[in-house]
Amino acid sequence: MPLKPGTRLIVALDLMDGREALSIAEKLEGIADAIKVNYPLVLAAGMGIIKELKKHGNVIADFKVADIPNTNSLICREAFMAGADAIICHGFAGSDSVRACIGEAERYGCEAYVVAEMSHPGAVEFLQPRAFELVELARRAGASGIIAPATRPERLAEIRRRAGNMKILSPGVGAQGGDARKAIDAGADFIIVGRSIYEASDPYKVAINLVEQMRR
Ligand code: 3DU
């Protein structure tokens, strides 16, 4: 199902234990607009975890797909057949590689998101100087949205201006230092939050608190 803004919270479950991930997903059902899985969880628990997590909400496969078009298609197909609602790919591999992901997404009635600028400090070395071009590439290719950093609200705002009607998913809130409210004010449609939720003694409370901050 396409991602629609409700609470605007996407929870990243980078846990190495499938049962623990499922237990948190269960606690957060209805609070998170989507659950994001990345390599740590699928490598540890297997791709079957996607179907299990789907019982609790939309699942985004953050596999940062960045290969030749054919390989990208094969990866996306596996993710969608496993039940993912969306895939995240990199744009730096080029427009043909991105189009391969979008093509598979369309075939399965799913979505593809493209990384424009990452949230960690090293992103300024290679990604940031080309981020606006990556936004344009994503837009032209017909991506559902892009990934832009909550850790740099001023960049996020500039990316928002260039993103047209693409959705913006914004990681970096909490553990990486970003702020939920500032990210939304800068133009993010969703925030992606991992550690500050799943490492908390009460993940539900932290999640509700973030949702309230975004509503204010
Ligand atoms: O820092 P956190 O624990 O809140 O997790 C953030 C998640 O989002 C994690 O899965 C990471 O791989 C992903 N992500 C970024 O942090 C930054 C990006 O630019 C893209 C994805």
Residues whose N, C-alpha, C, O or C-beta is under 5 A from the ligand:
A	BS01	3DU	A12 D14 N38 E117 M118 S119 P171 G172 V173 A175 Q176 I192 V193 G194 R195 S196
